[in-house]
Amino acid sequence: MLLYIIYMTLCMGGGMMWFTFYFNSLLVFRFQDDYRSFRFISYDLAMFFMMFVGMTLAEDIKTRVMIFLVPIVNYAILFHWTNARKDEVQEKAIMEKNRTINLLLAENE
């Protein structure tokens, strides 16, 4: 899918770059990868490649601004969702510890 989005972005128009947004939810919620995984690295390389080639091929300033802003928006959302997922995991761990503590307190009574 990522190669298809790269192809469509470079051959059809910079607006196809918005479809990389769907990879954010896959990386964060479905695969639960960290930033050093193969999927994240390939996502980063694809974004930088599309930005570099898109900036060189873009003819008008509107397309260049969009090609520059789409990765910024995507990475902001990606960073926010990753932090939210980590907070959720920590909250679940705390709830489990509290449940264990409550069980031990109930047994001691």
Secondary structure, DSSP 8 states (H G I E B T S, - for coil): -HHHHHHHHHHT-GGGGGGGHHHHHIIIIIS---TTSHHHHHHHHHHHHHHHHHHHH--SHHHHHHHHHHHHHHHHHHHHHHHHHHHHHHHHHHHHHHHHHHHHHHHH-
